[in-house]
Amino acid sequence: MKSSNKIANFFGDVGSEIKKITWPTRQEAIKYTITVVVISLVTAFILGLFDFVFKTYVLDKFILK
């Protein structure tokens, strides 16, 4: 009996906390999505550039001769 009461209290608390959430507007969600995509692309470009430089100038010149 006590465990079912604890479970009911838990889900009641969850519902109460969900009501406190402030969701982003559509414009904010679009802006945040674009920001994440741009940062991901820039990071991918930088890592790809490092990989290219490492392969071209370090592996080929010094290790793989």
C-alpha positions as CSV (number, residue, x, y, z in Angstrom):
1,M,0.0,0.0,0.0
2,K,2.8,2.4,0.9
3,S,4.7,1.8,-2.3
4,S,1.7,2.5,-4.5
5,N,1.2,5.8,-2.6
6,K,4.9,6.7,-3.2
7,I,4.5,6.0,-6.9
8,A,1.3,8.1,-7.1
9,N,3.1,10.9,-5.3
10,F,6.1,10.7,-7.6
11,F,3.9,11.0,-10.8
12,G,1.9,13.8,-9.2
13,D,5.2,15.6,-8.6
14,V,6.3,15.0,-12.1
15,G,3.1,16.4,-13.5
16,S,3.4,19.5,-11.3
17,E,7.0,20.1,-12.4
18,I,6.1,19.7,-16.1
19,K,3.6,22.5,-15.7
20,K,6.4,24.8,-14.6
21,I,8.4,24.3,-17.9
22,T,8.6,27.3,-20.2
23,W,9.0,26.0,-23.7
24,P,10.8,28.1,-26.3
25,T,8.8,29.9,-29.0
26,R,8.9,28.6,-32.5
27,Q,11.3,31.4,-33.5
28,E,13.6,30.6,-30.6
29,A,13.6,26.9,-31.5
30,I,14.4,27.8,-35.1
31,K,17.2,30.1,-34.0
32,Y,18.7,27.5,-31.6
33,T,18.5,24.8,-34.3
34,I,20.3,27.0,-36.9
35,T,22.9,27.8,-34.3
36,V,23.6,24.2,-33.5
37,V,23.8,23.2,-37.2
38,V,26.2,26.1,-38.0
39,I,28.4,25.3,-35.0
40,S,28.4,21.6,-36.0
41,L,29.4,22.4,-39.6
42,V,32.2,24.7,-38.5
43,T,33.5,22.1,-36.0
44,A,33.3,19.4,-38.7
45,F,35.2,21.7,-41.2
46,I,38.0,22.4,-38.6
47,L,38.4,18.8,-37.6
48,G,38.5,17.8,-41.3
49,L,41.1,20.4,-41.9
50,F,43.2,19.1,-39.0
51,D,42.8,15.6,-40.3
52,F,43.9,16.6,-43.8
53,V,46.9,18.5,-42.6
54,F,47.9,15.7,-40.2
55,K,47.7,13.1,-43.0
56,T,49.3,15.2,-45.7
57,Y,52.2,16.8,-43.7
58,V,52.8,14.5,-40.8
59,L,52.0,11.0,-41.9
60,D,53.2,11.3,-45.5
61,K,56.3,13.3,-44.8
62,F,57.6,11.8,-41.6
63,I,56.1,8.4,-40.9
64,L,55.2,6.9,-44.3
65,K,58.1,8.3,-46.3
